[in-house]
Amino acid sequence: CLIPGGHKKVLDAMSHYQRFCNERSRFQGIVNDLDKSTGVYRTDVSIKTALMSFLNAVLSYGPGQHCLEFRLHLRYEVIMLGIQPIIDKLRTHENETLDRHLDFFEMLRNEDESELARKYETDHIETKSATSMFNILRRKLGHTAAYPHFLSLLHHLILLPLEFGCHPQHWLLLDRLSQQLTLQTETGEDYDHILLKINVKKVVHLLAKEEEIVAAKKKADELEMENVDLSNRLAKKEQELDQKTQEKEDLDESLTRVKDRLEKETAGHLEAKQKVAELEDRISELKHRADFEQDERKRLENLINSGSVPDDTKAVGLSRSGSGRDEPTSPRKPEAAPCIPPPPPPANLPPPPPPVPNLPPPPCPGPAAPTFKVEVKNVPPASAPLKSFNWAKLPDTKVNGTIWTELDESKLYASMELEVVDKLFCAYQKNGVPAEGSVEDLTKLGKISKSKILSVIDGRRAQNCTILLSKLKMTDEEISKAILSMDSGDQLPLDMLEQLLKFTPNTEEAALLEEHSTETLARADRFLYEISKIPHYEQRLRCLHYKKRFSFWISDIEPKIKSVMEASREVTRSRRLRRLLELVLALGNYMNKGPRGNASGFRLTSLNKLVDTKSSSSRGVTLLHYLVELAEKRFKEVLKLEEDLCHVKEASKVSMKELECDMTQLRNNLKEVSREIEFQRVQPLVPGDRFLPVMKEFLTSATCRLSEIEDLFQDMKTRFDRAVRLFGEDNSSIQPEDFFVIFDTFLTTLHEAKLDNENMKRKREEEEKRAKQDAEIKKRTTDRKQGAKENGVVISNGSVKGEFDDLISALRTGDVFGEDSIAKIKRSRRSRHSPSSAREDTRERVIGKK
């Protein structure tokens, strides 16, 4: 063991000795001799010392000098022969030399086992315990790539046949193979005997290379996925950049609008401030003038009362003060009289004294406006109240000079059957009364006549109004209070307000209702009578309806505006759409020649004509199907176009004309609210009337909100015009519902074409698979028949020979996993394992070899 090459020869000699003596292990004889006793102490100790030195030399020299695995390999072989109790027995000899070898053996064993335990980060490895070694391996390999192979190894060991347990050659084969894998050096040298001439390094290198190829492929797939991820992230960043750019442009436009508005507001504020200053100056001037005139008037009154001026001067002064006009005066007047200006007549000045004889008569008043005297018509009274005739009455002031002045209808009443008119158009609701009756019936009739209900409005209108009031479930007084308080308690739903607007009394209906007592009026008439007392009822109700409807209008308009804005931004910023247009343009120029070719662009409607170009060789395939297939191979990002144009479907449903009409209606209604507020501002305050505070607050918030919507609407129009012009379309005629429906339709057909391609691909794969299976079955049948002819075997038992083919066919089709097939296979296995079938198979094989 100590000379070069001698260690391997010693191991080979021990293996030869094992085979020669037919021992279970090559070190079995040595261990047995250590355990034996020769009887002579000195001879016995010498032999045992020599044997222990041999074992230590085999373990410590040769490859054991530097290879831990080799030492553990040989020592484990000895330990498995039961050397440990023998060592304990040898220590009873109390021989120093023998004990030194025994100590060396155990020391080296402890060091090696400690080193092995450190490799697996544990204190000790119990090599005699399968559970302990399994747990260490599981913990060490649990999160590595080797763990699946470790599980596979254990799995296949479990799958070894049970009958091999008494014949451990298979386990020995696995043991030797694992030893060779462990002990072979990097150069391919085997320290111990070999079972197979294999180069472990080369095999491992090939396996590693295979793993490297698999890892490289996996790495390539990961890199491809990473590339796709980076591409998606780049596209996302580009979209974010586009969005930020668009937001910056929007903010610039908004800032420009705010600046313009601020300049206008500033100019208006300065102008209003200047007007306020002018008005303040005017007020100050008028105040000084009023004070001056009041002082002069007091002085004049004092002069008049003191009698220090002539009577004619007093009269003249009073006349001037009363009339404010210059009148001719008497030539006798004091010198101080000319410097007194005529003051305006004060509100509390007493009437002037009677004029003196010398004064001229007062001036005649100016010509008065001509008065029009309305002639009272001589109309015979009706026997009962009648329904009104809803005509458009001509004002009396416009009758003069018309044909109506030449007509006299009073002469016709005598020839008219007025009683028939009274009967047909009576305003009373009829209550059936028998033609003949007793005195008791006449009493009832008198009571009924007193409680007759009167309706002066149209019957159908009254009926609809009554139905509405029954739905409201409120009294007339409660409805009036709710309208006066602008429905502060939310008692009037929006739909009921819309219905109430249909039942506003006009001037003639109000006049007719005033002529009758409320006790005799019908339900609808009483309601109209009560609400006719509310000033500006119709305008107030319209304002309340607009206030309640405003938020619904805004919530309906704003999403439409934003959808068009977002869709315009998406079609202008989408890089996938640009790539798609490039593909279509390339295909079109490739397929079209002459005047239709060499195009620089095309109308967007051409996108939806791709399905019209059908393939002449493949049924059901169009140019769009080919475009989708090309995109799947080369331009996968194009198929994600729908992610870029997610607002197109909503925008395709928006009508620009309807939006403009809605915006105009919002502005006009807001102006009506403002006018009604100005009207109500100068009206006397009615108890419970909250129109001004409620509508002022609403006007402020609604004006601000409408201004925002108008700005948004203008931005939408600007973006849409920009998008239309970008694609070369006519922005003066095309509308959003026409423009975006092109993209919406194309996205739908693109998705359908993608599904069609997937279905065709799946169908084609199934057909190829079926054809391949048929070809394999045909080839196998042909080969089996040809082989039978060459070997001279006559297939007499078709059921036995065809069983394998049937099993293969059933395996391909999946029928083999059915219950009947499984039972058939089990019966077939039992018959094959019976002695008679074994003999028959043996005879058949022998015949086949002859």
C-alpha positions in Angstrom: 0.0 0.0 0.0 2.9 2.3 0.5 4.5 2.0 -2.9 3.1 3.7 -6.0 0.5 1.6 -7.7 0.6 -1.0 -4.9 -2.6 0.2 -3.3 -4.7 -0.7 -6.3 -3.0 -4.1 -6.6 -3.8 -4.8 -3.0 -7.4 -4.0 -3.5 -7.5 -6.1 -6.7 -5.9 -9.0 -4.8 -8.5 -8.8 -2.0 -11.2 -8.8 -4.6 -9.6 -11.9 -6.2 -9.4 -13.6 -2.8 -13.1 -12.8 -2.3 -14.1 -14.6 -5.5 -11.7 -17.4 -4.8 -13.0 -18.1 -1.3 -16.6 -17.2 -2.3 -16.9 -14.7 0.5 -19.5 -12.0 0.8 -17.0 -9.2 1.0 -13.4 -8.8 0.3 -12.5 -7.8 3.9 -14.7 -10.6 5.5 -11.7 -12.9 6.1 -9.7 -10.1 7.8 -12.6 -9.2 10.1 -13.1 -12.8 11.0 -9.4 -13.3 11.8 -9.6 -10.2 14.1 -12.4 -11.9 15.9 -10.8 -15.3 16.2 -8.5 -16.4 19.1 -5.5 -18.7 18.5 -4.9 -19.4 22.1 -1.4 -18.2 22.3 -1.4 -14.6 23.6 1.7 -13.4 21.8 0.8 -14.9 18.5 -2.8 -13.8 18.8 -1.8 -10.2 19.5 0.8 -10.1 16.7 -1.7 -11.3 14.1 -4.4 -8.9 15.3 -1.9 -6.0 15.3 -0.8 -6.9 11.7 -4.4 -7.1 10.6 -5.2 -3.7 12.1 -2.1 -2.2 10.6 -3.2 -3.5 7.2 -6.6 -2.0 7.5 -5.1 1.4 8.6 -2.7 1.3 5.7 -5.4 0.5 3.2 -7.5 3.4 4.7 -4.8 6.0 5.1 -2.5 5.5 2.1 -2.9 5.5 -1.6 -6.0 7.4 -2.6 -7.0 7.5 1.1 -4.3 10.1 1.7 -6.3 12.9 0.0 -9.7 11.5 -0.8 -12.3 11.6 2.0 -14.9 9.8 0.0 -12.5 6.9 -0.7 -11.7 6.5 3.1 -15.3 6.6 4.0 -16.1 4.1 1.2 -13.6 1.5 2.4 -14.3 2.1 6.1 -18.0 1.7 5.6 -17.4 -1.6 3.9 -15.5 -2.8 7.0 -18.0 -1.3 9.5 -20.8 -3.1 7.7 -19.0 -6.4 8.5 -19.3 -5.7 12.3 -15.8 -4.4 13.2 -16.9 -2.1 15.9 -17.6 -4.7 18.6 -14.5 -6.6 17.6 -12.4 -3.4 18.3 -14.0 -3.1 21.7 -13.0 -6.8 22.3 -9.4 -6.2 21.1 -8.9 -3.5 23.7 -9.2 -6.2 26.4 -5.7 -7.4 25.3 -4.2 -4.2 26.7 -1.4 -4.2 24.2 0.1 -0.8 23.6 0.9 -1.4 19.9 -2.5 -2.9 19.2 -4.2 -0.1 21.1 -2.2 2.5 19.0 -3.6 1.0 15.8 -7.1 0.8 17.3 -6.8 4.5 18.4 -5.6 5.5 15.0 -8.5 3.7 13.3 -11.1 5.4 15.6 -9.4 8.8 15.4 -9.3 8.7 11.6 -12.9 7.5 11.6 -14.0 10.3 13.9 -12.2 13.0 11.9 -13.7 11.8 8.6 -17.2 11.5 10.0 -16.9 15.0 11.5 -15.7 16.4 8.2 -18.6 14.7 6.4 -21.0 16.1 8.9 -19.7 19.6 8.4 -20.3 19.3 4.7 -24.0 18.7 5.5 -24.1 21.2 8.3 -24.9 18.8 11.0 -23.3 17.4 14.1 -23.3 13.7 13.2 -24.5 11.4 10.5 -25.8 8.1 11.6 -24.7 5.9 8.7 -26.5 2.8 10.1 -29.9 4.6 10.0 -31.7 4.9 6.7 -34.0 7.5 8.1 -31.2 9.7 9.3 -29.4 9.7 6.0 -32.6 10.3 4.1 -33.4 13.3 6.2 -30.0 14.8 5.7 -30.2 14.3 1.9 -33.7 15.7 1.8 -32.6 18.8 3.8 -29.5 19.3 1.6 -31.2 18.8 -1.7 -34.7 20.0 -0.9 -34.3 23.4 -2.7 -31.9 22.4 -5.5 -32.2 21.2 -9.0 -31.0 17.7 -7.9 -34.0 17.1 -5.7 -36.4 15.9 -8.5 -33.7 13.4 -9.6 -33.3 12.2 -6.0 -37.1 11.7 -5.8 -37.0 9.9 -9.1 -34.2 7.6 -7.8 -36.2 6.7 -4.7 -39.3 6.2 -6.8 -37.6 3.8 -9.2 -36.1 1.9 -6.3 -39.6 1.4 -4.9 -40.6 0.1 -8.3 -38.0 -2.7 -8.2 -39.8 -6.1 -8.1 -40.4 -7.5 -4.6 -39.2 -10.9 -5.5 -35.7 -9.5 -6.0 -35.4 -9.0 -2.2 -33.9 -12.4 -1.6 -31.6 -12.0 -4.5 -29.8 -8.7 -4.0 -27.9 -8.6 -7.3 -30.0 -5.6 -8.5 -29.2 -3.7 -5.3 -25.6 -4.7 -5.6 -25.5 -3.4 -9.1 -26.9 -0.1 -8.0 -24.5 0.0 -5.0 -21.5 -0.6 -7.3 -22.6 2.0 -9.8 -23.1 4.6 -7.1 -19.6 3.7 -5.7 -18.0 4.1 -9.1 -19.8 7.4 -9.6 -18.5 8.6 -6.2 -14.9 7.4 -6.4 -13.9 8.0 -10.0 -11.5 10.9 -10.3 -11.7 13.9 -12.6 -9.3 12.2 -15.0 -11.4 9.1 -15.2 -9.2 7.0 -13.0 -10.9 4.4 -10.7 -9.4 3.9 -7.3 -11.3 0.7 -6.6 -12.5 -2.2 -8.8 -14.9 -1.2 -11.5 -18.2 -2.7 -12.6 -18.5 -1.1 -16.0 -16.0 0.6 -18.2 -17.6 4.0 -18.2 -16.1 7.4 -18.0 -18.1 9.1 -15.3 -16.7 12.5 -16.1 -17.6 12.2 -19.7 -21.1 10.9 -18.9 -21.6 13.7 -16.4 -20.2 16.2 -18.9 -22.7 15.0 -21.4 -25.5 15.2 -18.9 -24.3 18.6 -17.8 -24.1 19.6 -21.5 -27.7 18.4 -21.9 -28.6 20.3 -18.8 -26.7 23.3 -20.2 -28.7 23.0 -23.4 -31.9 22.7 -21.4 -30.8 25.6 -19.2 -29.7 27.6 -22.2 -33.1 27.0 -23.8 -34.8 27.9 -20.6 -32.6 31.0 -20.3 -33.5 31.8 -23.9 -37.1 31.5 -23.1 -36.7 33.6 -20.0 -34.8 36.2 -22.0 -37.5 36.1 -24.6 -40.1 36.6 -21.9 -38.0 39.3 -20.4 -37.7 40.9 -23.8 -41.4 40.8 -24.2 -41.8 42.2 -20.7 -39.3 44.9 -21.5 -41.1 45.7 -24.7 -44.4 45.8 -22.9 -42.9 48.0 -20.2 -41.4 50.2 -22.9 -44.7 50.5 -24.7 -46.3 51.3 -21.3 -43.7 54.0 -20.6 -44.2 55.4 -24.1 -48.0 55.5 -23.5 -47.4 57.2 -20.1 -45.1 59.6 -21.9 -47.7 60.3 -24.5 -50.3 60.7 -21.7 -48.1 63.1 -19.8 -47.4 65.0 -23.0 -51.1 65.2 -23.7 -51.8 66.3 -20.1 -49.1 69.0 -20.5 -50.8 70.2 -23.7 -54.2 70.2 -21.9 -52.7 72.1 -19.0 -51.2 74.6 -21.3 -54.5 75.1 -23.1 -56.3 75.3 -19.7 -53.7 77.8 -18.5 -54.3 79.9 -21.7 -58.0 79.9 -21.1 -57.6 80.8 -17.5 -55.3 83.7 -18.4 -57.8 84.9 -21.0 -60.6 84.6 -18.5 -58.5 86.3 -15.8 -57.8 89.2 -18.2 -61.4 89.6 -19.0 -62.4 89.4 -15.3 -59.7 91.9 -14.5 -60.8 94.3 -17.2 -64.4 93.8 -16.1 -63.4 94.4 -12.5 -61.6 97.6 -13.4 -64.5 98.8 -15.4 -66.9 98.0 -12.6 -64.6 99.8 -10.2 -64.5 102.8 -12.4 -68.3 102.8 -12.7 -68.6 102.5 -8.9 -66.3 105.5 -8.5 -68.3 107.5 -11.0 -71.5 106.5 -9.3 -70.1 107.5 -5.9 -69.1 110.9 -7.4 -72.6 111.3 -8.9 -74.1 110.4 -5.5 -71.9 112.9 -3.7 -72.8 115.6 -6.3 -76.5 114.8 -6.0 -76.3 114.8 -2.2 -74.6 118.3 -2.2 -77.2 119.6 -4.6 -80.1 118.1 -2.5 -78.6 119.7 0.6 -78.2 123.0 -1.2 -81.8 123.0 -2.6 -83.2 122.0 0.8 -81.4 124.9 2.4 -82.7 127.3 -0.3 -86.2 125.9 0.1 -86.1 126.5 3.9 -84.9 130.1 3.3 -87.6 130.7 0.8 -90.3 129.4 3.2 -88.9 131.6 5.9 -89.1 134.6 3.6 -92.7 133.8 2.7 -93.8 133.2 6.2 -92.1 136.4 7.5 -93.8 138.5 4.8 -90.7 140.3 3.8 -91.4 139.9 0.1 -94.4 141.1 -1.9 -97.4 138.8 -2.3 -96.8 138.5 -6.0 -93.3 137.4 -5.4 -94.5 134.8 -2.9 -96.9 133.6 -5.5 -94.2 133.5 -8.1 -91.8 131.6 -5.8 -94.5 129.2 -4.8 -95.5 128.7 -8.4 -91.9 128.0 -9.4 -91.4 125.7 -6.5 -94.6 123.8 -7.4 -94.4 123.7 -11.2 -90.7 123.9 -11.8 -91.3 126.1 -14.9 -90.4 129.7 -15.5 -93.6 131.8 -15.4 -94.0 135.5 -16.3 -94.0 137.5 -13.1 -95.0 141.0 -12.0 -92.6 143.8 -12.9 -92.6 144.7 -9.3 -90.2 142.4 -7.5 -87.4 142.8 -5.1 -83.8 142.9 -6.0 -83.1 139.7 -4.1 -85.7 137.7 -6.0 -83.6 137.0 -9.2 -80.9 135.2 -7.2 -83.2 132.5 -5.7 -83.3 129.3 -7.8 -86.6 127.5 -8.1 -86.4 124.5 -5.7 -88.1 121.2 -6.5 -91.4 120.6 -4.8 -90.9 118.9 -1.5 -92.9 115.8 -0.5 -94.3 117.4 2.6 -94.9 120.9 1.2 -98.5 122.2 1.9 -100.6 123.2 -1.0 -100.0 126.7 -2.3 -102.3 129.5 -1.3 -105.0 130.8 -3.8 -103.5 132.8 -6.6 -103.5 136.6 -6.3 -105.5 138.5 -8.9 -102.5 139.9 -10.6 -101.0 136.4 -11.4 -101.8 134.9 -14.7 -103.9 131.7 -14.8 -102.1 128.4 -14.4 -100.9 126.7 -17.5 -103.1 124.1 -19.1 -102.1 120.6 -18.7 -100.6 118.8 -21.6 -102.8 116.6 -23.9 -103.8 113.3 -22.3 -103.6 109.9 -23.9 -106.7 108.8 -25.8 -108.8 106.4 -23.8 -110.5 103.3 -25.3 -113.9 102.5 -23.9 -114.7 98.8 -24.0 -118.3 98.1 -25.1 -120.1 95.5 -22.9 -121.6 92.8 -25.0 -125.3 92.0 -24.6 -124.9 88.2 -24.1 -127.8 86.3 -22.7 -126.9 84.4 -19.5 -126.7 80.6 -19.6 -129.0 78.4 -17.5 -126.0 76.6 -16.1 -122.2 77.1 -16.1 -120.7 75.9 -19.4 -117.4 74.5 -20.4 -115.0 77.1 -21.9 -114.0 77.3 -25.5 -110.3 77.4 -25.7 -109.9 80.2 -28.4 -107.2 82.8 -28.9 -108.9 86.0 -28.0 -108.1 89.2 -29.9 -107.1 92.1 -27.6 -109.6 94.9 -27.5 -106.9 97.4 -28.4 -106.4 95.7 -31.8 -110.0 95.4 -32.8 -110.3 98.9 -34.2 -110.0 99.0 -37.9 -110.7 95.3 -38.4 -113.6 93.3 -39.7 -114.7 92.7 -36.1 -116.0 96.3 -35.8 -118.5 95.6 -38.5 -120.0 92.5 -37.0 -122.8 92.4 -34.5 -123.4 88.9 -33.1 -126.1 90.0 -30.6 -128.8 89.6 -33.3 -128.0 85.9 -33.6 -128.8 84.8 -30.1 -132.5 84.9 -30.8 -132.2 82.3 -33.6 -129.7 80.1 -31.7 -130.9 77.1 -29.7 -129.2 78.1 -26.6 -130.9 75.5 -24.4 -129.3 72.8 -26.6 -125.9 74.4 -26.0 -126.6 74.5 -22.3 -127.4 70.8 -22.3 -124.5 69.6 -24.5 -121.7 71.7 -22.9 -122.8 71.9 -19.3 -119.8 72.1 -16.9 -121.6 70.0 -14.3 -120.7 66.3 -13.8 -123.9 64.5 -14.5 -125.6 62.6 -11.7 -128.4 60.3 -12.8 -131.8 61.4 -11.6 -135.0 59.4 -12.4 -137.5 61.2 -14.6 -140.3 60.5 -12.2 -140.0 60.3 -8.4 -141.5 61.1 -5.1 -141.1 64.0 -2.8 -138.3 62.2 -1.1 -136.5 61.9 -4.5 -137.0 65.6 -5.0 -135.3 66.3 -1.6 -132.4 64.1 -2.6 -132.2 65.9 -5.9 -132.0 69.2 -4.1 -129.2 67.9 -1.9 -127.4 66.6 -4.9 -127.8 69.9 -6.8 -126.1 71.7 -3.9 -123.1 69.4 -4.1 -122.6 69.4 -7.8 -118.9 69.5 -8.9 -117.9 72.1 -11.4 -115.1 71.7 -14.0 -114.2 74.6 -16.3 -111.1 73.0 -18.0 -111.0 70.4 -20.7 -112.2 67.0 -19.6 -109.2 65.0 -20.8 -106.8 67.5 -19.3 -108.7 67.4 -16.0 -108.6 63.6 -16.0 -104.9 63.5 -16.6 -104.3 66.1 -13.9 -106.4 64.1 -11.4 -104.3 61.0 -12.1 -101.1 62.9 -11.5 -102.4 64.3 -8.2 -103.4 60.9 -7.1 -99.9 59.7 -7.7 -98.4 62.6 -5.8 -100.5 61.9 -2.7 -100.2 65.5 -1.5 -102.8 68.1 -0.9 -102.9 71.3 -2.9 -101.6 73.3 0.0 -98.7 70.9 0.4 -97.9 71.1 -3.3 -98.0 74.9 -3.1 -95.7 75.0 -0.1 -93.3 72.6 -1.7 -93.1 74.8 -4.8 -92.7 78.0 -2.8 -89.9 76.4 -0.7 -88.3 75.0 -3.9 -88.9 71.5 -2.6 -86.6 71.8 0.3 -88.0 68.5 1.7 -87.5 66.5 -1.6 -91.3 65.8 -1.9 -91.5 66.3 -5.6 -89.7 63.7 -7.7 -88.2 64.8 -11.0 -90.7 62.8 -13.1 -93.6 64.4 -11.3 -92.1 67.9 -11.9 -92.0 67.1 -15.6 -95.7 66.1 -15.4 -96.6 69.2 -13.4 -95.2 71.4 -16.1 -97.9 70.1 -18.4 -100.6 71.4 -16.1 -99.9 75.1 -15.7 -103.0 77.3 -15.9 -103.0 79.9 -18.6 -104.6 83.4 -18.3 -108.0 82.4 -19.5 -108.2 79.3 -17.2 -107.1 81.4 -14.3 -109.8 84.0 -15.1 -112.5 81.3 -15.3 -111.4 79.7 -12.1 -111.6 83.1 -10.3 -115.3 83.3 -11.2 -116.2 80.2 -9.2 -116.0 79.1 -5.6 -113.4 76.5 -4.7 -116.0 74.3 -3.0 -117.8 73.7 -6.3 -114.7 73.0 -8.3 -113.4 69.6 -9.3 -110.1 68.2 -7.9 -108.0 69.2 -10.9 -109.7 72.7 -11.1 -109.1 73.3 -7.4 -105.4 72.4 -7.9 -105.1 74.8 -10.8 -106.8 77.5 -8.8 -104.4 77.1 -5.9 -101.3 77.1 -7.9 -102.5 80.1 -10.0 -102.1 82.2 -6.8 -98.3 81.5 -6.9 -96.6 84.4 -8.7 -94.7 83.3 -11.8 -95.7 79.7 -11.1 -94.7 78.3 -14.5 -91.3 80.0 -14.4 -90.7 79.0 -10.8 -91.6 75.4 -11.7 -89.3 75.4 -14.7 -86.4 76.6 -12.5 -87.0 73.9 -10.0 -87.2 71.3 -12.7 -83.9 72.6 -14.2 -82.2 72.5 -10.8 -83.2 68.9 -10.2 -82.4 67.9 -13.7 -79.0 69.7 -13.9 -76.9 67.0 -12.3 -78.5 64.3 -14.5 -77.7 66.3 -17.6 -74.1 66.8 -16.5 -73.7 63.2 -15.6 -75.0 62.2 -19.0 -73.0 64.8 -21.0 -69.6 64.6 -19.2 -68.9 60.8 -19.9 -69.7 61.3 -23.6 -67.3 64.2 -23.8 -64.6 62.4 -22.0 -65.1 59.2 -24.1 -64.6 61.2 -27.3 -61.5 62.9 -25.8 -59.9 59.7 -24.7 -60.7 57.9 -27.9 -59.2 60.8 -29.9 -56.1 60.6 -27.8 -55.9 56.9 -28.1 -56.1 56.8 -31.9 -53.5 59.5 -32.2 -51.1 58.1 -29.7 -51.3 54.3 -30.4 -48.1 52.9 -31.8 -49.9 49.5 -32.4 -52.4 51.3 -34.6 -49.6 52.9 -36.6 -47.9 49.5 -37.1 -51.2 48.0 -38.2 -51.7 50.8 -40.8 -48.2 50.2 -42.0 -48.9 46.5 -42.5 -52.1 47.3 -44.4 -50.4 49.9 -46.5 -47.6 47.5 -47.4 -50.1 44.7 -48.3 -52.2 47.1 -50.4 -49.3 48.4 -52.4 -48.0 44.9 -52.8 -51.3 43.5 -54.1 -52.4 46.6 -56.1 -50.8 47.6 -59.4 -51.4 50.4 -61.7 -53.4 53.4 -60.6 -54.5 51.6 -57.4 -51.0 50.9 -56.3 -48.1 53.1 -55.1 -50.4 54.7 -52.4 -49.0 56.9 -49.7 -52.1 56.4 -47.5 -55.7 55.2 -47.5 -59.1 56.0 -46.1 -59.8 54.4 -42.7 -62.9 52.8 -44.1 -60.6 50.5 -46.1 -59.7 48.7 -42.9 -63.2 47.1 -42.9 -62.7 46.0 -46.5 -60.0 43.6 -45.7 -62.6 40.9 -45.1 -63.9 41.4 -48.7 -60.6 40.2 -50.3 -61.1 36.4 -50.1 -58.5 33.7 -50.7 -58.7 31.8 -54.0 -57.0 28.7 -52.6 -58.2 28.4 -49.0 -61.9 28.4 -48.3 -63.0 30.9 -45.6 -59.7 32.7 -45.5 -59.6 36.5 -46.2 -56.9 39.1 -46.3 -57.7 39.9 -42.7 -57.1 36.3 -41.6 -53.7 36.4 -43.3 -53.0 39.7 -41.6 -53.8 38.2 -38.2 -51.6 35.1 -38.9 -48.8 37.4 -40.0 -49.2 39.5 -36.8 -49.1 36.3 -34.6 -45.8 35.4 -36.1 -44.0 38.7 -36.6 -46.0 41.5 -34.9 -47.6 40.1 -31.9 -48.1 43.6 -30.4 -50.6 44.5 -33.2 -53.0 41.9 -31.8 -53.2 43.8 -28.6 -54.6 46.8 -30.4 -57.9 46.7 -28.4 -55.9 47.5 -25.3 -54.9 50.8 -26.8 -58.4 51.7 -28.1 -60.5 50.9 -25.1 -62.7 54.0 -25.4 -63.5 53.7 -29.1 -66.7 51.7 -28.5 -68.2 54.3 -26.2 -67.1 57.2 -28.5 -68.7 55.5 -31.5 -72.1 56.0 -29.8 -71.7 59.8 -29.3 -73.5 62.3 -31.5 -71.9 65.7 -31.8 -75.1 67.4 -32.8 -76.9 66.0 -29.7 -74.1 67.2 -27.5 -74.2 70.7 -29.0 -78.0 70.8 -28.5 -77.6 69.6 -24.9 -75.0 72.3 -24.2 -77.2 75.0 -25.8 -80.1 73.9 -23.7 -78.1 74.0 -20.6 -76.9 77.6 -21.3 -80.4 78.8 -22.2 -82.0 77.2 -19.1 -79.3 78.8 -17.0 -80.1 82.2 -18.5 -83.8 81.7 -17.7 -82.9 81.0 -14.1 -80.9 84.2 -14.0 -83.7 86.2 -15.5 -86.2 84.7 -13.0 -83.9 85.6 -10.1 -83.8 89.2 -11.3 -87.6 89.3 -11.5 -88.1 87.7 -8.1 -85.5 90.1 -6.6 -87.9 93.1 -7.0 -91.1 91.3 -6.0 -92.6 91.5 -2.5 -91.5 88.7 -0.2 -94.1 85.9 0.3 -94.0 83.9 3.5 -92.4 80.6 2.9 -90.8 81.6 -0.4 -87.3 80.4 -0.6 -86.7 80.9 -4.3 -84.0 83.6 -4.1 -81.7 81.9 -1.5 -82.0 78.4 -3.1 -81.7 79.5 -6.7 -78.9 82.0 -6.1 -76.8 79.2 -4.5 -77.7 76.9 -7.4 -76.9 79.6 -10.0 -73.4 80.1 -8.6 -72.5 76.4 -8.5 -74.2 75.6 -11.8 -72.5 78.4 -13.6 -69.1 77.2 -12.4 -69.9 73.6 -13.3 -71.2 74.5 -16.7 -68.1 76.6 -17.4 -66.0 73.5 -16.7 -68.1 71.4 -19.0 -67.9 74.0 -21.7 -64.1 74.1 -21.4 -64.1 70.3 -21.6 -66.4 70.4 -24.6 -64.1 72.8 -26.4 -61.1 70.6 -25.6 -63.0 67.6 -27.0 -63.8 69.3 -30.2 -60.2 70.4 -30.6 -58.8 66.9 -30.0 -61.4 65.3 -32.3 -60.6 67.7 -35.1 -56.9 67.0 -34.6 -57.4 63.3 -34.7 -59.6 63.5 -37.8 -57.1 65.7 -39.6 -54.3 63.3 -38.6 -55.8 60.5 -40.6 -56.6 62.7 -43.6 -60.3 62.7 -43.1 -62.6 65.7 -43.6 -63.1 67.3 -40.2 -66.0 69.5 -41.5 -68.3 66.6 -42.3 -67.3 63.5 -40.3 -68.8 63.0 -36.8 -67.6 61.0 -33.9 -70.2 58.3 -34.4 -68.9 58.0 -38.0 -65.2 58.2 -37.3 -64.9 55.9 -34.3 -67.3 53.3 -35.5 -64.7 52.4 -38.2 -62.2 51.4 -35.4 -64.9 49.7 -33.4 -66.1 47.6 -36.3 -62.5 46.7 -37.3 -61.6 45.6 -33.7 -64.7 43.3 -33.8 -63.7 41.7 -37.1 -60.1 41.4 -36.0 -61.1 39.5 -32.9 -63.4 37.2 -35.0 -60.6 36.6 -37.5 -58.3 35.6 -34.6 -60.8 33.1 -33.3 -61.3 31.7 -36.9 -57.5 31.2 -37.2 -57.3 29.4 -33.9 -60.2 27.1 -34.9 -58.7 26.4 -38.3 -55.3 25.7 -36.7 -56.8 23.3 -34.2 -58.8 21.5 -36.9 -55.7 21.2 -39.1 -53.6 19.7 -36.2 -56.3 17.2 -35.4 -56.5 16.1 -39.0 -52.6 15.8 -39.2 -52.6 13.8 -36.0 -55.3 11.5 -37.2 -53.5 11.0 -40.5 -50.3 10.2 -38.7 -52.0 7.6 -36.5 -53.6 6.0 -39.4 -50.2 5.8 -41.2 -48.5 4.3 -38.2 -51.2 1.6 -37.7 -51.0 0.8 -41.4 -47.2 0.5 -41.3 -47.3 -1.6 -38.2 -49.8 -4.0 -39.7 -47.8 -4.3 -42.8 -44.5 -4.9 -40.9 -46.2 -7.6 -38.7 -47.5 -9.5 -41.7 -44.2 -9.3 -43.5 -42.3 -10.5 -40.4 -44.7 -13.5 -40.0 -44.1 -14.5 -43.6 -40.3 -14.3 -43.3 -40.3 -16.4 -40.1 -42.7 -19.0 -41.5 -45.2 -18.5 -38.6 -48.8 -19.1 -39.4 -51.0 -16.9 -37.3 -53.7 -19.3 -36.3 -54.8 -17.8 -33.0 -55.9 -14.4 -34.2 -57.3 -13.4 -30.9 -54.0 -13.9 -29.1 -51.8 -12.2 -31.7 -54.1 -9.3 -32.2 -54.4 -8.6 -28.5 -51.3 -6.3 -28.5 -52.5 -4.4 -31.5 -55.9 -3.9 -29.9 -54.3 -2.7 -26.7 -52.1 -0.2 -28.6 -55.2 1.1 -30.5 -57.2 1.3 -27.3 -54.3 3.2 -25.6 -54.3 5.8 -28.4 -58.0 6.3 -28.3 -58.3 6.3 -24.5 -60.6 3.3 -24.4 -58.0 1.3 -22.5 -58.9 3.3 -19.4 -62.5 2.1 -19.4 -63.7 -0.4 -16.9 -64.3 -3.2 -19.4 -60.8 -2.8 -20.9 -59.1 -2.8 -17.5 -60.9 -6.0 -16.5 -59.9 -7.6 -19.8 -56.3 -6.7 -19.2 -56.3 -8.1 -15.7 -57.8 -11.4 -17.0 -55.1 -11.5 -19.7 -52.3 -11.0 -17.1 -53.7 -13.8 -14.9 -53.8 -16.2 -17.9 -50.2 -15.3 -18.9 -48.9 -16.0 -15.4 -50.5 -19.4 -15.2 -48.1 -22.5 -15.8 -50.0 -23.8 -18.8 -49.8 -20.5 -20.6 -46.1 -20.3 -19.7 -45.4 -23.6 -21.2 -47.4 -22.7 -24.3 -45.4 -19.5 -24.7 -42.2 -21.4 -24.2 -43.1 -23.9 -26.9 -44.1 -21.0 -29.2 -40.7 -19.3 -28.7 -38.9 -22.5 -29.3 -40.7 -23.1 -32.6 -40.0 -19.6 -33.6 -36.2 -20.1 -33.3 -36.1 -23.2 -35.4 
